[in-house]
Amino acid sequence: MSLKPRVVDFDETWNKLLTTIKAVVMLDYVERATWNDRFSDIYALCVAYPEPLGERLYTETKVFLENHVRQLYKVSKHVRREPPPCWLSLCCVRYNSKQKS
């Protein structure tokens, strides 16, 4: 990877980043090479030529995380209606199924 600023296609790079961000937020597996590549992608966006894309990256990341938190809040309102043992069982089953895959 070159540290020299270059022209970067934001949408193409953002789609790769978003896939990795979603995997991290959902506790899915991310290969080490992919993880390292995303750091390079972020750096490339921040030093992009002719105009750095760091602000746009920040904005898109913020929008994604705000939407994700809203979605979690909606789900949590439904979960709180169930008795705690059911909710706990559901979490354990989901955690175990993710570990096996």
Biopython code that builds the backbone (N, CA, C, O; Angstrom):
import numpy as np
from Bio.PDB.StructureBuilder import StructureBuilder

atoms = [
    (1, "MET", "N", (0.837, -1.183, 0.000)),
    (1, "MET", "CA", (0.000, 0.000, 0.000)),
    (1, "MET", "C", (0.882, 1.245, 0.000)),
    (1, "MET", "O", (1.827, 1.357, 0.780)),
    (2, "SER", "N", (0.560, 2.147, -0.863)),
    (2, "SER", "CA", (1.287, 3.405, -0.937)),
    (2, "SER", "C", (0.625, 4.424, -0.010)),
    (2, "SER", "O", (-0.601, 4.472, 0.098)),
    (3, "LEU", "N", (1.435, 5.226, 0.649)),
    (3, "LEU", "CA", (0.896, 6.268, 1.524)),
    (3, "LEU", "C", (0.612, 7.552, 0.760)),
    (3, "LEU", "O", (0.111, 8.525, 1.323)),
    (4, "LYS", "N", (0.936, 7.544, -0.520)),
    (4, "LYS", "CA", (0.751, 8.727, -1.357)),
    (4, "LYS", "C", (-0.741, 8.942, -1.639)),
    (4, "LYS", "O", (-1.450, 7.989, -1.961)),
    (5, "PRO", "N", (-1.223, 10.184, -1.520)),
    (5, "PRO", "CA", (-2.629, 10.460, -1.847)),
    (5, "PRO", "C", (-2.942, 10.072, -3.289)),
    (5, "PRO", "O", (-2.114, 10.240, -4.184)),
    (6, "ARG", "N", (-4.146, 9.552, -3.499)),
    (6, "ARG", "CA", (-4.568, 9.131, -4.833)),
    (6, "ARG", "C", (-6.064, 9.334, -4.975)),
    (6, "ARG", "O", (-6.765, 9.611, -4.001)),
    (7, "VAL", "N", (-6.540, 9.192, -6.199)),
    (7, "VAL", "CA", (-7.973, 9.291, -6.456)),
    (7, "VAL", "C", (-8.631, 8.020, -5.918)),
    (7, "VAL", "O", (-8.160, 6.912, -6.176)),
    (8, "VAL", "N", (-9.718, 8.188, -5.172)),
    (8, "VAL", "CA", (-10.415, 7.052, -4.563)),
    (8, "VAL", "C", (-11.898, 7.155, -4.893)),
    (8, "VAL", "O", (-12.490, 8.230, -4.792)),
    (9, "ASP", "N", (-12.500, 6.026, -5.292)),
    (9, "ASP", "CA", (-13.944, 5.970, -5.525)),
    (9, "ASP", "C", (-14.614, 5.753, -4.165)),
    (9, "ASP", "O", (-14.548, 4.659, -3.603)),
    (10, "PHE", "N", (-15.252, 6.790, -3.645)),
    (10, "PHE", "CA", (-15.823, 6.703, -2.297)),
    (10, "PHE", "C", (-16.860, 5.591, -2.198)),
    (10, "PHE", "O", (-16.822, 4.790, -1.264)),
    (11, "ASP", "N", (-17.786, 5.535, -3.153)),
    (11, "ASP", "CA", (-18.879, 4.562, -3.061)),
    (11, "ASP", "C", (-18.369, 3.123, -3.054)),
    (11, "ASP", "O", (-18.844, 2.296, -2.275)),
    (12, "GLU", "N", (-17.419, 2.831, -3.906)),
    (12, "GLU", "CA", (-16.859, 1.476, -3.953)),
    (12, "GLU", "C", (-16.161, 1.133, -2.637)),
    (12, "GLU", "O", (-16.346, 0.047, -2.088)),
    (13, "THR", "N", (-15.368, 2.065, -2.145)),
    (13, "THR", "CA", (-14.642, 1.840, -0.895)),
    (13, "THR", "C", (-15.602, 1.773, 0.291)),
    (13, "THR", "O", (-15.421, 0.947, 1.186)),
    (14, "TRP", "N", (-16.616, 2.630, 0.306)),
    (14, "TRP", "CA", (-17.582, 2.637, 1.399)),
    (14, "TRP", "C", (-18.340, 1.315, 1.458)),
    (14, "TRP", "O", (-18.605, 0.809, 2.548)),
    (15, "ASN", "N", (-18.695, 0.747, 0.305)),
    (15, "ASN", "CA", (-19.410, -0.535, 0.305)),
    (15, "ASN", "C", (-18.572, -1.632, 0.956)),
    (15, "ASN", "O", (-19.104, -2.457, 1.699)),
    (16, "LYS", "N", (-17.278, -1.649, 0.688)),
    (16, "LYS", "CA", (-16.399, -2.628, 1.336)),
    (16, "LYS", "C", (-16.323, -2.361, 2.839)),
    (16, "LYS", "O", (-16.396, -3.285, 3.649)),
    (17, "LEU", "N", (-16.177, -1.093, 3.198)),
    (17, "LEU", "CA", (-16.115, -0.738, 4.621)),
    (17, "LEU", "C", (-17.409, -1.096, 5.344)),
    (17, "LEU", "O", (-17.387, -1.626, 6.454)),
    (18, "LEU", "N", (-18.529, -0.802, 4.705)),
    (18, "LEU", "CA", (-19.828, -1.055, 5.326)),
    (18, "LEU", "C", (-20.031, -2.539, 5.601)),
    (18, "LEU", "O", (-20.563, -2.913, 6.646)),
    (19, "THR", "N", (-19.610, -3.378, 4.670)),
    (19, "THR", "CA", (-19.713, -4.821, 4.875)),
    (19, "THR", "C", (-18.932, -5.238, 6.121)),
    (19, "THR", "O", (-19.415, -6.037, 6.923)),
    (20, "THR", "N", (-17.747, -4.704, 6.275)),
    (20, "THR", "CA", (-16.919, -5.039, 7.438)),
    (20, "THR", "C", (-17.495, -4.449, 8.718)),
    (20, "THR", "O", (-17.505, -5.111, 9.756)),
    (21, "ILE", "N", (-17.970, -3.220, 8.655)),
    (21, "ILE", "CA", (-18.566, -2.586, 9.837)),
    (21, "ILE", "C", (-19.777, -3.383, 10.308)),
    (21, "ILE", "O", (-19.938, -3.623, 11.505)),
    (22, "LYS", "N", (-20.627, -3.793, 9.369)),
    (22, "LYS", "CA", (-21.802, -4.596, 9.738)),
    (22, "LYS", "C", (-21.376, -5.897, 10.400)),
    (22, "LYS", "O", (-21.975, -6.313, 11.392)),
    (23, "ALA", "N", (-20.353, -6.541, 9.866)),
    (23, "ALA", "CA", (-19.870, -7.794, 10.451)),
    (23, "ALA", "C", (-19.375, -7.569, 11.878)),
    (23, "ALA", "O", (-19.660, -8.374, 12.765)),
    (24, "VAL", "N", (-18.649, -6.501, 12.101)),
    (24, "VAL", "CA", (-18.129, -6.206, 13.443)),
    (24, "VAL", "C", (-19.275, -5.923, 14.414)),
    (24, "VAL", "O", (-19.292, -6.442, 15.530)),
    (25, "VAL", "N", (-20.220, -5.109, 13.989)),
    (25, "VAL", "CA", (-21.347, -4.737, 14.853)),
    (25, "VAL", "C", (-22.206, -5.961, 15.189)),
    (25, "VAL", "O", (-22.758, -6.054, 16.285)),
    (26, "MET", "N", (-22.316, -6.893, 14.245)),
    (26, "MET", "CA", (-23.131, -8.091, 14.466)),
    (26, "MET", "C", (-22.320, -9.250, 15.055)),
    (26, "MET", "O", (-22.817, -10.371, 15.162)),
    (27, "LEU", "N", (-21.075, -8.970, 15.433)),
    (27, "LEU", "CA", (-20.182, -9.964, 16.039)),
    (27, "LEU", "C", (-19.882, -11.130, 15.106)),
    (27, "LEU", "O", (-19.657, -12.249, 15.566)),
    (28, "ASP", "N", (-19.877, -10.879, 13.805)),
    (28, "ASP", "CA", (-19.520, -11.900, 12.828)),
    (28, "ASP", "C", (-18.005, -11.946, 12.665)),
    (28, "ASP", "O", (-17.286, -11.041, 13.090)),
    (29, "TYR", "N", (-17.547, -13.013, 12.045)),
    (29, "TYR", "CA", (-16.116, -13.197, 11.819)),
    (29, "TYR", "C", (-15.634, -12.286, 10.693)),
    (29, "TYR", "O", (-16.296, -12.157, 9.663)),
    (30, "VAL", "N", (-14.493, -11.665, 10.891)),
    (30, "VAL", "CA", (-13.841, -10.862, 9.859)),
    (30, "VAL", "C", (-12.409, -11.370, 9.742)),
    (30, "VAL", "O", (-11.673, -11.409, 10.727)),
    (31, "GLU", "N", (-12.023, -11.755, 8.537)),
    (31, "GLU", "CA", (-10.659, -12.243, 8.337)),
    (31, "GLU", "C", (-9.655, -11.131, 8.625)),
    (31, "GLU", "O", (-9.926, -9.952, 8.397)),
    (32, "ARG", "N", (-8.505, -11.530, 9.123)),
    (32, "ARG", "CA", (-7.468, -10.562, 9.473)),
    (32, "ARG", "C", (-7.050, -9.733, 8.259)),
    (32, "ARG", "O", (-6.855, -8.523, 8.376)),
    (33, "ALA", "N", (-6.912, -10.368, 7.101)),
    (33, "ALA", "CA", (-6.509, -9.642, 5.886)),
    (33, "ALA", "C", (-7.552, -8.589, 5.515)),
    (33, "ALA", "O", (-7.208, -7.473, 5.126)),
    (34, "THR", "N", (-8.827, -8.954, 5.639)),
    (34, "THR", "CA", (-9.907, -8.005, 5.353)),
    (34, "THR", "C", (-9.853, -6.848, 6.340)),
    (34, "THR", "O", (-9.962, -5.685, 5.951)),
    (35, "TRP", "N", (-9.684, -7.167, 7.611)),
    (35, "TRP", "CA", (-9.594, -6.149, 8.664)),
    (35, "TRP", "C", (-8.469, -5.161, 8.351)),
    (35, "TRP", "O", (-8.658, -3.947, 8.428)),
    (36, "ASN", "N", (-7.309, -5.689, 8.002)),
    (36, "ASN", "CA", (-6.163, -4.835, 7.682)),
    (36, "ASN", "C", (-6.408, -4.009, 6.422)),
    (36, "ASN", "O", (-6.028, -2.840, 6.361)),
    (37, "ASP", "N", (-7.040, -4.610, 5.423)),
    (37, "ASP", "CA", (-7.355, -3.882, 4.185)),
    (37, "ASP", "C", (-8.280, -2.701, 4.461)),
    (37, "ASP", "O", (-8.134, -1.643, 3.848)),
    (38, "ARG", "N", (-9.232, -2.874, 5.377)),
    (38, "ARG", "CA", (-10.162, -1.779, 5.675)),
    (38, "ARG", "C", (-9.438, -0.593, 6.311)),
    (38, "ARG", "O", (-9.816, 0.553, 6.069)),
    (39, "PHE", "N", (-8.411, -0.844, 7.115)),
    (39, "PHE", "CA", (-7.624, 0.267, 7.660)),
    (39, "PHE", "C", (-6.949, 1.034, 6.529)),
    (39, "PHE", "O", (-6.893, 2.264, 6.541)),
    (40, "SER", "N", (-6.443, 0.294, 5.560)),
    (40, "SER", "CA", (-5.819, 0.938, 4.396)),
    (40, "SER", "C", (-6.843, 1.742, 3.614)),
    (40, "SER", "O", (-6.546, 2.836, 3.134)),
    (41, "ASP", "N", (-8.057, 1.197, 3.486)),
    (41, "ASP", "CA", (-9.128, 1.910, 2.778)),
    (41, "ASP", "C", (-9.484, 3.211, 3.494)),
    (41, "ASP", "O", (-9.681, 4.244, 2.854)),
    (42, "ILE", "N", (-9.564, 3.156, 4.811)),
    (42, "ILE", "CA", (-9.889, 4.361, 5.586)),
    (42, "ILE", "C", (-8.800, 5.414, 5.397)),
    (42, "ILE", "O", (-9.091, 6.593, 5.196)),
    (43, "TYR", "N", (-7.562, 4.982, 5.463)),
    (43, "TYR", "CA", (-6.457, 5.922, 5.255)),
    (43, "TYR", "C", (-6.543, 6.535, 3.861)),
    (43, "TYR", "O", (-6.383, 7.745, 3.700)),
    (44, "ALA", "N", (-6.796, 5.696, 2.849)),
    (44, "ALA", "CA", (-6.880, 6.185, 1.470)),
    (44, "ALA", "C", (-7.983, 7.233, 1.331)),
    (44, "ALA", "O", (-7.804, 8.233, 0.636)),
    (45, "LEU", "N", (-9.122, 7.008, 1.988)),
    (45, "LEU", "CA", (-10.211, 7.989, 1.927)),
    (45, "LEU", "C", (-9.810, 9.302, 2.598)),
    (45, "LEU", "O", (-10.132, 10.383, 2.104)),
    (46, "CYS", "N", (-9.117, 9.202, 3.705)),
    (46, "CYS", "CA", (-8.756, 10.414, 4.455)),
    (46, "CYS", "C", (-7.708, 11.273, 3.750)),
    (46, "CYS", "O", (-7.643, 12.481, 3.979)),
    (47, "VAL", "N", (-6.894, 10.665, 2.899)),
    (47, "VAL", "CA", (-5.865, 11.437, 2.186)),
    (47, "VAL", "C", (-6.129, 11.476, 0.683)),
    (47, "VAL", "O", (-5.228, 11.778, -0.101)),
    (48, "ALA", "N", (-7.363, 11.171, 0.282)),
    (48, "ALA", "CA", (-7.703, 11.087, -1.146)),
    (48, "ALA", "C", (-7.384, 12.385, -1.874)),
    (48, "ALA", "O", (-7.397, 13.473, -1.299)),
    (49, "TYR", "N", (-7.097, 12.227, -3.164)),
    (49, "TYR", "CA", (-6.799, 13.353, -4.041)),
    (49, "TYR", "C", (-7.918, 13.436, -5.070)),
    (49, "TYR", "O", (-8.340, 12.376, -5.531)),
    (50, "PRO", "N", (-8.418, 14.543, -5.459)),
    (50, "PRO", "CA", (-7.995, 15.904, -5.158)),
    (50, "PRO", "C", (-8.592, 16.436, -3.861)),
    (50, "PRO", "O", (-8.181, 17.492, -3.381)),
    (51, "GLU", "N", (-9.553, 15.722, -3.289)),
    (51, "GLU", "CA", (-10.189, 16.206, -2.060)),
    (51, "GLU", "C", (-10.273, 15.068, -1.050)),
    (51, "GLU", "O", (-10.789, 14.003, -1.387)),
    (52, "PRO", "N", (-9.785, 15.251, 0.177)),
    (52, "PRO", "CA", (-9.906, 14.215, 1.204)),
    (52, "PRO", "C", (-11.380, 13.892, 1.483)),
    (52, "PRO", "O", (-12.234, 14.778, 1.468)),
    (53, "LEU", "N", (-11.657, 12.625, 1.733)),
    (53, "LEU", "CA", (-13.037, 12.180, 1.926)),
    (53, "LEU", "C", (-13.319, 11.781, 3.371)),
    (53, "LEU", "O", (-14.284, 11.065, 3.638)),
    (54, "GLY", "N", (-12.493, 12.234, 4.295)),
    (54, "GLY", "CA", (-12.661, 11.888, 5.707)),
    (54, "GLY", "C", (-13.975, 12.359, 6.295)),
    (54, "GLY", "O", (-14.602, 11.632, 7.066)),
    (55, "GLU", "N", (-14.404, 13.561, 5.946)),
    (55, "GLU", "CA", (-15.674, 14.089, 6.472)),
    (55, "GLU", "C", (-16.853, 13.254, 5.988)),
    (55, "GLU", "O", (-17.770, 12.948, 6.751)),
    (56, "ARG", "N", (-16.816, 12.890, 4.709)),
    (56, "ARG", "CA", (-17.905, 12.070, 4.163)),
    (56, "ARG", "C", (-17.906, 10.691, 4.823)),
    (56, "ARG", "O", (-18.967, 10.144, 5.121)),
    (57, "LEU", "N", (-16.729, 10.138, 5.047)),
    (57, "LEU", "CA", (-16.614, 8.853, 5.734)),
    (57, "LEU", "C", (-17.211, 8.951, 7.135)),
    (57, "LEU", "O", (-17.963, 8.070, 7.552)),
    (58, "TYR", "N", (-16.881, 10.012, 7.857)),
    (58, "TYR", "CA", (-17.423, 10.226, 9.199)),
    (58, "TYR", "C", (-18.948, 10.306, 9.147)),
    (58, "TYR", "O", (-19.635, 9.675, 9.950)),
    (59, "THR", "N", (-19.470, 11.079, 8.205)),
    (59, "THR", "CA", (-20.920, 11.263, 8.088)),
    (59, "THR", "C", (-21.618, 9.945, 7.786)),
    (59, "THR", "O", (-22.619, 9.611, 8.420)),
    (60, "GLU", "N", (-21.096, 9.196, 6.824)),
    (60, "GLU", "CA", (-21.718, 7.914, 6.459)),
    (60, "GLU", "C", (-21.658, 6.921, 7.619)),
    (60, "GLU", "O", (-22.615, 6.186, 7.862)),
    (61, "THR", "N", (-20.542, 6.901, 8.326)),
    (61, "THR", "CA", (-20.405, 6.004, 9.476)),
    (61, "THR", "C", (-21.387, 6.395, 10.574)),
    (61, "THR", "O", (-22.021, 5.533, 11.184)),
    (62, "LYS", "N", (-21.510, 7.683, 10.821)),
    (62, "LYS", "CA", (-22.440, 8.183, 11.835)),
    (62, "LYS", "C", (-23.877, 7.808, 11.481)),
    (62, "LYS", "O", (-24.631, 7.363, 12.346)),
    (63, "VAL", "N", (-24.260, 7.983, 10.225)),
    (63, "VAL", "CA", (-25.618, 7.639, 9.781)),
    (63, "VAL", "C", (-25.869, 6.146, 9.982)),
    (63, "VAL", "O", (-26.919, 5.755, 10.492)),
    (64, "PHE", "N", (-24.906, 5.311, 9.583)),
    (64, "PHE", "CA", (-25.074, 3.867, 9.757)),
    (64, "PHE", "C", (-25.262, 3.514, 11.229)),
    (64, "PHE", "O", (-26.186, 2.779, 11.578)),
    (65, "LEU", "N", (-24.390, 4.034, 12.093)),
    (65, "LEU", "CA", (-24.469, 3.693, 13.513)),
    (65, "LEU", "C", (-25.747, 4.216, 14.166)),
    (65, "LEU", "O", (-26.331, 3.534, 15.007)),
    (66, "GLU", "N", (-26.187, 5.415, 13.791)),
    (66, "GLU", "CA", (-27.441, 5.947, 14.338)),
    (66, "GLU", "C", (-28.620, 5.069, 13.925)),
    (66, "GLU", "O", (-29.492, 4.781, 14.744)),
    (67, "ASN", "N", (-28.655, 4.645, 12.672)),
    (67, "ASN", "CA", (-29.729, 3.764, 12.210)),
    (67, "ASN", "C", (-29.681, 2.419, 12.926)),
    (67, "ASN", "O", (-30.718, 1.864, 13.287)),
    (68, "HIS", "N", (-28.485, 1.906, 13.127)),
    (68, "HIS", "CA", (-28.334, 0.625, 13.816)),
    (68, "HIS", "C", (-28.838, 0.725, 15.257)),
    (68, "HIS", "O", (-29.528, -0.175, 15.736)),
    (69, "VAL", "N", (-28.499, 1.801, 15.940)),
    (69, "VAL", "CA", (-28.945, 1.990, 17.328)),
    (69, "VAL", "C", (-30.463, 2.143, 17.384)),
    (69, "VAL", "O", (-31.103, 1.614, 18.292)),
    (70, "ARG", "N", (-31.045, 2.862, 16.420)),
    (70, "ARG", "CA", (-32.513, 2.978, 16.373)),
    (70, "ARG", "C", (-33.156, 1.601, 16.220)),
    (70, "ARG", "O", (-34.152, 1.291, 16.873)),
    (71, "GLN", "N", (-32.575, 0.791, 15.356)),
    (71, "GLN", "CA", (-33.096, -0.557, 15.138)),
    (71, "GLN", "C", (-32.980, -1.390, 16.420)),
    (71, "GLN", "O", (-33.914, -2.109, 16.776)),
    (72, "LEU", "N", (-31.857, -1.297, 17.101)),
    (72, "LEU", "CA", (-31.685, -2.016, 18.365)),
    (72, "LEU", "C", (-32.703, -1.558, 19.404)),
    (72, "LEU", "O", (-33.233, -2.373, 20.160)),
    (73, "TYR", "N", (-32.971, -0.271, 19.441)),
    (73, "TYR", "CA", (-33.939, 0.262, 20.394)),
    (73, "TYR", "C", (-35.327, -0.316, 20.124)),
    (73, "TYR", "O", (-36.032, -0.703, 21.055)),
    (74, "LYS", "N", (-35.718, -0.374, 18.846)),
    (74, "LYS", "CA", (-37.024, -0.943, 18.496)),
    (74, "LYS", "C", (-37.111, -2.399, 18.930)),
    (74, "LYS", "O", (-38.122, -2.826, 19.487)),
    (75, "VAL", "N", (-36.059, -3.155, 18.678)),
    (75, "VAL", "CA", (-36.043, -4.567, 19.064)),
    (75, "VAL", "C", (-36.074, -4.695, 20.581)),
    (75, "VAL", "O", (-36.767, -5.562, 21.115)),
    (76, "SER", "N", (-35.335, -3.847, 21.277)),
    (76, "SER", "CA", (-35.272, -3.950, 22.734)),
    (76, "SER", "C", (-36.625, -3.666, 23.377)),
    (76, "SER", "O", (-36.937, -4.224, 24.429)),
    (77, "LYS", "N", (-37.429, -2.807, 22.759)),
    (77, "LYS", "CA", (-38.764, -2.538, 23.308)),
    (77, "LYS", "C", (-39.612, -3.802, 23.272)),
    (77, "LYS", "O", (-40.396, -4.050, 24.188)),
    (78, "HIS", "N", (-39.460, -4.607, 22.218)),
    (78, "HIS", "CA", (-40.212, -5.855, 22.117)),
    (78, "HIS", "C", (-39.661, -6.900, 23.079)),
    (78, "HIS", "O", (-40.423, -7.657, 23.680)),
    (79, "VAL", "N", (-38.361, -6.942, 23.225)),
    (79, "VAL", "CA", (-37.728, -7.927, 24.099)),
    (79, "VAL", "C", (-38.094, -7.661, 25.549)),
    (79, "VAL", "O", (-38.292, -8.599, 26.320)),
    (80, "ARG", "N", (-38.184, -6.398, 25.926)),
    (80, "ARG", "CA", (-38.502, -6.061, 27.316)),
    (80, "ARG", "C", (-39.901, -6.525, 27.715)),
    (80, "ARG", "O", (-40.188, -6.665, 28.904)),
    (81, "ARG", "N", (-40.764, -6.763, 26.749)),
    (81, "ARG", "CA", (-42.118, -7.230, 27.058)),
    (81, "ARG", "C", (-42.118, -8.702, 27.462)),
    (81, "ARG", "O", (-43.017, -9.155, 28.170)),
    (82, "GLU", "N", (-41.113, -9.443, 27.015)),
    (82, "GLU", "CA", (-41.032, -10.863, 27.350)),
    (82, "GLU", "C", (-40.413, -11.023, 28.735)),
    (82, "GLU", "O", (-39.649, -10.168, 29.183)),
    (83, "PRO", "N", (-40.745, -12.116, 29.408)),
    (83, "PRO", "CA", (-40.113, -12.360, 30.707)),
    (83, "PRO", "C", (-38.603, -12.552, 30.533)),
    (83, "PRO", "O", (-38.164, -13.080, 29.512)),
    (84, "PRO", "N", (-37.812, -12.133, 31.513)),
    (84, "PRO", "CA", (-36.352, -12.228, 31.398)),
    (84, "PRO", "C", (-35.810, -13.607, 31.024)),
    (84, "PRO", "O", (-34.881, -13.669, 30.218)),
    (85, "PRO", "N", (-36.332, -14.726, 31.560)),
    (85, "PRO", "CA", (-35.758, -16.022, 31.170)),
    (85, "PRO", "C", (-35.847, -16.284, 29.659)),
    (85, "PRO", "O", (-34.918, -16.846, 29.079)),
    (86, "CYS", "N", (-36.943, -15.887, 29.023)),
    (86, "CYS", "CA", (-37.084, -16.082, 27.576)),
    (86, "CYS", "C", (-36.062, -15.238, 26.835)),
    (86, "CYS", "O", (-35.438, -15.696, 25.878)),
    (87, "TRP", "N", (-35.900, -14.026, 27.277)),
    (87, "TRP", "CA", (-34.949, -13.132, 26.628)),
    (87, "TRP", "C", (-33.533, -13.676, 26.774)),
    (87, "TRP", "O", (-32.755, -13.666, 25.820)),
    (88, "LEU", "N", (-33.205, -14.146, 27.960)),
    (88, "LEU", "CA", (-31.878, -14.684, 28.207)),
    (88, "LEU", "C", (-31.640, -15.935, 27.367)),
    (88, "LEU", "O", (-30.559, -16.110, 26.805)),
    (89, "SER", "N", (-32.638, -16.796, 27.281)),
    (89, "SER", "CA", (-32.514, -18.004, 26.465)),
    (89, "SER", "C", (-32.285, -17.652, 25.007)),
    (89, "SER", "O", (-31.451, -18.261, 24.336)),
    (90, "LEU", "N", (-33.021, -16.673, 24.522)),
    (90, "LEU", "CA", (-32.874, -16.239, 23.132)),
    (90, "LEU", "C", (-31.452, -15.748, 22.874)),
    (90, "LEU", "O", (-30.862, -16.073, 21.844)),
    (91, "CYS", "N", (-30.903, -14.977, 23.791)),
    (91, "CYS", "CA", (-29.529, -14.478, 23.639)),
    (91, "CYS", "C", (-28.525, -15.626, 23.627)),
    (91, "CYS", "O", (-27.591, -15.631, 22.825)),
    (92, "CYS", "N", (-28.716, -16.588, 24.509)),
    (92, "CYS", "CA", (-27.791, -17.722, 24.576)),
    (92, "CYS", "C", (-27.843, -18.552, 23.301)),
    (92, "CYS", "O", (-26.804, -18.956, 22.779)),
    (93, "VAL", "N", (-29.040, -18.806, 22.800)),
    (93, "VAL", "CA", (-29.196, -19.577, 21.565)),
    (93, "VAL", "C", (-28.542, -18.837, 20.408)),
    (93, "VAL", "O", (-27.830, -19.442, 19.606)),
    (94, "ARG", "N", (-28.775, -17.555, 20.318)),
    (94, "ARG", "CA", (-28.187, -16.774, 19.223)),
    (94, "ARG", "C", (-26.662, -16.760, 19.318)),
    (94, "ARG", "O", (-25.972, -16.914, 18.310)),
    (95, "TYR", "N", (-26.146, -16.577, 20.518)),
    (95, "TYR", "CA", (-24.696, -16.570, 20.711)),
    (95, "TYR", "C", (-24.101, -17.920, 20.314)),
    (95, "TYR", "O", (-23.098, -17.975, 19.603)),
    (96, "ASN", "N", (-24.719, -19.005, 20.773)),
    (96, "ASN", "CA", (-24.203, -20.338, 20.463)),
    (96, "ASN", "C", (-24.261, -20.639, 18.973)),
    (96, "ASN", "O", (-23.341, -21.251, 18.431)),
    (97, "SER", "N", (-25.323, -20.218, 18.308)),
    (97, "SER", "CA", (-25.429, -20.489, 16.870)),
    (97, "SER", "C", (-24.373, -19.709, 16.094)),
    (97, "SER", "O", (-23.870, -20.198, 15.082)),
    (98, "LYS", "N", (-24.032, -18.514, 16.546)),
    (98, "LYS", "CA", (-22.976, -17.734, 15.878)),
    (98, "LYS", "C", (-21.615, -18.383, 16.099)),
    (98, "LYS", "O", (-20.766, -18.354, 15.207)),
    (99, "GLN", "N", (-21.397, -18.965, 17.268)),
    (99, "GLN", "CA", (-20.106, -19.578, 17.561)),
    (99, "GLN", "C", (-19.890, -20.844, 16.734)),
    (99, "GLN", "O", (-18.758, -21.163, 16.372)),
    (100, "LYS", "N", (-20.962, -21.561, 16.436)),
    (100, "LYS", "CA", (-20.857, -22.810, 15.681)),
    (100, "LYS", "C", (-20.669, -22.576, 14.195)),
    (100, "LYS", "O", (-20.113, -23.429, 13.504)),
    (101, "SER", "N", (-21.125, -21.426, 13.685)),
    (101, "SER", "CA", (-21.021, -21.191, 12.238)),
    (101, "SER", "C", (-19.708, -20.611, 11.831)),
    (101, "SER", "O", (-19.483, -20.362, 10.646)),
]
sb = StructureBuilder()
sb.init_structure("model")
sb.init_model(0)
sb.init_chain("A")
sb.init_seg("    ")
for serial, (resi, resn, name, xyz) in enumerate(atoms, 1):
    if name == "N":
        sb.init_residue(resn, " ", resi, " ")
    sb.init_atom(name, np.array(xyz, "f"), 0.0, 1.0, " ", f" {name:<3s}", serial, name[0])
structure = sb.get_structure()
